[in-house]
Amino acid sequence: MKDYREMYIRGILDIAEEHGLDYTKEQLDLMHEDELIALRDRLRMKYENIHFKRYC
């Protein structure tokens, strides 16, 4: 089974960088994979919704 952990971390860090959020790789390394997925999904919903509203 492929490990997607680094992909989740990279996705969170990309969103954080784009929106000025304070997340570091060291903080995210301490989280379980399920927590990373949940955080990534929450950030996506929040910020994709902002982008959607901005361009409509």
CNS distance restraints for C-alpha pairs under 8 A (distance, minus, plus):
assign (resid   4 and name CA) (resid   8 and name CA) 6.38 0.50 0.50
assign (resid   5 and name CA) (resid   9 and name CA) 6.30 0.50 0.50
assign (resid   5 and name CA) (resid  33 and name CA) 6.19 0.50 0.50
assign (resid   5 and name CA) (resid  36 and name CA) 7.83 0.50 0.50
assign (resid   6 and name CA) (resid  10 and name CA) 6.03 0.50 0.50
assign (resid   7 and name CA) (resid  11 and name CA) 6.16 0.50 0.50
assign (resid   8 and name CA) (resid  12 and name CA) 6.29 0.50 0.50
assign (resid   8 and name CA) (resid  36 and name CA) 6.32 0.50 0.50
assign (resid   8 and name CA) (resid  37 and name CA) 6.53 0.50 0.50
assign (resid   8 and name CA) (resid  40 and name CA) 6.91 0.50 0.50
assign (resid   9 and name CA) (resid  13 and name CA) 6.13 0.50 0.50
assign (resid   9 and name CA) (resid  25 and name CA) 7.06 0.50 0.50
assign (resid   9 and name CA) (resid  28 and name CA) 6.55 0.50 0.50
assign (resid   9 and name CA) (resid  29 and name CA) 7.89 0.50 0.50
assign (resid   9 and name CA) (resid  36 and name CA) 6.98 0.50 0.50
assign (resid  10 and name CA) (resid  14 and name CA) 6.06 0.50 0.50
assign (resid  11 and name CA) (resid  15 and name CA) 6.37 0.50 0.50
assign (resid  11 and name CA) (resid  40 and name CA) 6.93 0.50 0.50
assign (resid  12 and name CA) (resid  16 and name CA) 6.07 0.50 0.50
assign (resid  12 and name CA) (resid  23 and name CA) 7.99 0.50 0.50
assign (resid  12 and name CA) (resid  39 and name CA) 7.57 0.50 0.50
assign (resid  12 and name CA) (resid  40 and name CA) 5.45 0.50 0.50
assign (resid  12 and name CA) (resid  43 and name CA) 7.59 0.50 0.50
assign (resid  13 and name CA) (resid  17 and name CA) 5.98 0.50 0.50
assign (resid  13 and name CA) (resid  23 and name CA) 6.61 0.50 0.50
assign (resid  13 and name CA) (resid  24 and name CA) 7.14 0.50 0.50
assign (resid  13 and name CA) (resid  25 and name CA) 7.45 0.50 0.50
assign (resid  14 and name CA) (resid  18 and name CA) 6.18 0.50 0.50
assign (resid  15 and name CA) (resid  19 and name CA) 6.22 0.50 0.50
assign (resid  15 and name CA) (resid  21 and name CA) 7.87 0.50 0.50
assign (resid  15 and name CA) (resid  43 and name CA) 7.27 0.50 0.50
assign (resid  15 and name CA) (resid  44 and name CA) 7.72 0.50 0.50
assign (resid  16 and name CA) (resid  20 and name CA) 5.67 0.50 0.50
assign (resid  16 and name CA) (resid  21 and name CA) 4.42 0.50 0.50
assign (resid  16 and name CA) (resid  22 and name CA) 6.57 0.50 0.50
assign (resid  16 and name CA) (resid  23 and name CA) 6.36 0.50 0.50
assign (resid  17 and name CA) (resid  21 and name CA) 6.29 0.50 0.50
assign (resid  23 and name CA) (resid  27 and name CA) 6.73 0.50 0.50
assign (resid  23 and name CA) (resid  28 and name CA) 7.39 0.50 0.50
assign (resid  24 and name CA) (resid  28 and name CA) 6.41 0.50 0.50
assign (resid  25 and name CA) (resid  29 and name CA) 5.97 0.50 0.50
assign (resid  26 and name CA) (resid  30 and name CA) 6.85 0.50 0.50
assign (resid  27 and name CA) (resid  31 and name CA) 7.27 0.50 0.50
assign (resid  28 and name CA) (resid  36 and name CA) 7.27 0.50 0.50
assign (resid  31 and name CA) (resid  35 and name CA) 6.05 0.50 0.50
assign (resid  31 and name CA) (resid  36 and name CA) 6.43 0.50 0.50
assign (resid  32 and name CA) (resid  36 and name CA) 6.38 0.50 0.50
assign (resid  33 and name CA) (resid  37 and name CA) 6.28 0.50 0.50
assign (resid  34 and name CA) (resid  38 and name CA) 6.26 0.50 0.50
assign (resid  35 and name CA) (resid  39 and name CA) 6.07 0.50 0.50
assign (resid  36 and name CA) (resid  40 and name CA) 6.02 0.50 0.50
assign (resid  37 and name CA) (resid  41 and name CA) 6.08 0.50 0.50
assign (resid  38 and name CA) (resid  42 and name CA) 6.15 0.50 0.50
assign (resid  39 and name CA) (resid  43 and name CA) 6.15 0.50 0.50
assign (resid  40 and name CA) (resid  44 and name CA) 6.07 0.50 0.50
assign (resid  41 and name CA) (resid  45 and name CA) 6.13 0.50 0.50
assign (resid  42 and name CA) (resid  46 and name CA) 6.14 0.50 0.50
assign (resid  43 and name CA) (resid  47 and name CA) 5.99 0.50 0.50
assign (resid  44 and name CA) (resid  48 and name CA) 5.46 0.50 0.50
assign (resid  44 and name CA) (resid  49 and name CA) 7.90 0.50 0.50
assign (resid  45 and name CA) (resid  49 and name CA) 5.82 0.50 0.50
assign (resid  46 and name CA) (resid  50 and name CA) 6.51 0.50 0.50
assign (resid  47 and name CA) (resid  51 and name CA) 6.30 0.50 0.50
assign (resid  48 and name CA) (resid  52 and name CA) 6.03 0.50 0.50
assign (resid  49 and name CA) (resid  53 and name CA) 6.16 0.50 0.50
assign (resid  50 and name CA) (resid  54 and name CA) 6.05 0.50 0.50
assign (resid  51 and name CA) (resid  55 and name CA) 6.28 0.50 0.50
assign (resid  52 and name CA) (resid  56 and name CA) 6.24 0.50 0.50
